[in-house]
Amino acid sequence: MCSVSADLAWLAIKKNHRFLMKVNNTKRRFSMDPMNMTGFNGKRHCGLVNEKGCGIVPTKDNKGFTLLTKNKKKLNKPAQMVTKRTFKNKPRVALHKLEKTMMGYREDLKESALIKASCILESQKPKRQTPAKKA
């Protein structure tokens, strides 16, 4: 995607790309792109066209999350373009490190990154055993 501008690339793919998801009874379109923080189909959130795309996915062992970022120098090499950084610390420490990382990368997506990471960490907590009801 580096050979054309981000605006031109967005005009070409905004209504038709692999990750596009249409939901009934809504006018808004959603995107399942792994480099999309919010899930909305918009130029600002789309990781396909932005030079500095980033996304958060859970780790394979469900003990943390992974921050995916685009390497600006390797945009012409798709296999090497994405850099992965895994956070497996305690939730407070991991979210603090994520906040510091996002401050230097894309500050406009910092809040949505923290929300998505905290949702992933919350879903990975073990469920509490409810006590049996006394008869």
N, C-alpha and C positions, 0 to 999 in steps of 0.2 A: 504493500500500500504506500510505500515511500515515494514512488515515482510520480504520483499525483498529489495535489493538495488535499488536506483533510475535508475541506468544504465540498470539493468535487466528488471525492469518494463517498461522502455522506449522501449527496444528492443521488448517487448511483445505487446505494444499497438501503436507503431509509425505508422503502416499502417492501423490499424483498431481499431477505438474507436468511441464512440457515437457522439462526437462533430466534427468529421472530415468532411471537405467540399471540394469537388473537383470542380474546375472551368475549363470550357472548354478553350482551346487555351493557357493554361499555364501549365508549368511543376511543379510549386509550389503548395503545398497543404496548405489549410487554416484550422484553428480551431475556432470553435464557443464557446469554453470553457469559462465560466465566469471568471475563474482565469487566463486567458491568456490576457496579455496587448496588444500585437501587432496583434494578429490574425493569425500569422504564426504558422505552425505546426513544432515545433522544441523542442528539449529537454530543452533548456534554458528557453523557454517561456511557456512550458506546466505546468499548475498548478496541473495536475493529479499526476505527479510523483515526483515533487520537494517537499522537506520538507518545504520550505519557499515559498509557492505559494501566489500570490496576484493578485487581479483584481479590476477593477473599473466599477460600474454599476450606472445608474441614479436612483434617489430615486423614490418611487411610486407616489409622488405628483409633480414630475418634478420641484423641487425647490432646487436642489443640486445634490450631488453624494455620493455614499457609497463606502468606501474602504473595500474590503474583504481580509482578511489575514488568513493564516493557523496558528493554534496554535500547536506548535511543541510537546507539552506535551500530546495532545489529538488526535494523529494521528490514534489510534485504535478505536476512537469513532466518526464515521462520522457525527452524528447529532450535536456534540459539537465542531467539528474540526474547523469550520469557524467562525472567529470573524468579526463582522461588526462595522464599525465606519462611521457615517454620517457627512458630511460637508454641512451645509446650510448657511454659512456666505456669505459675499460679495465675488465675484470671486477672488480678489487679496489675501484676507485673507485666503480663503479656499485653494488656490494653494500654498501659503506659508506654511500653516500647513501640507499640503500633502507632500511637499518637505522635511520638517523636519522629518515627520514620516517615509518616505522612506529612509532617510539617515541612520536611525538606523536599518532598516529591510532588504531591498535589494537595494543597491546602483546601481547595474547594470540595474535595471528597472526603475530608477527614472525619466529619461527623457521621456520614453514612457508613464509612468504614468501621468506626467504633460501634455503631448500632448493629451492623451485620456480624462483626466478630463477637460481640456480647451475646447475640442470639445463638450463634454456633456454640459458644462455651456453655450457655444455659441448657441447650439441648443435649449436651454431652454429660451433664451431671447425672449421677445414678438416682433412680427414683426411690423415694422414701417408702418404707414398708408401713402400711397403715395398720394400726393395732386392730385385733379382732374385736368385734362388738360383743359386749356382755349381754347375755340373754336374761 
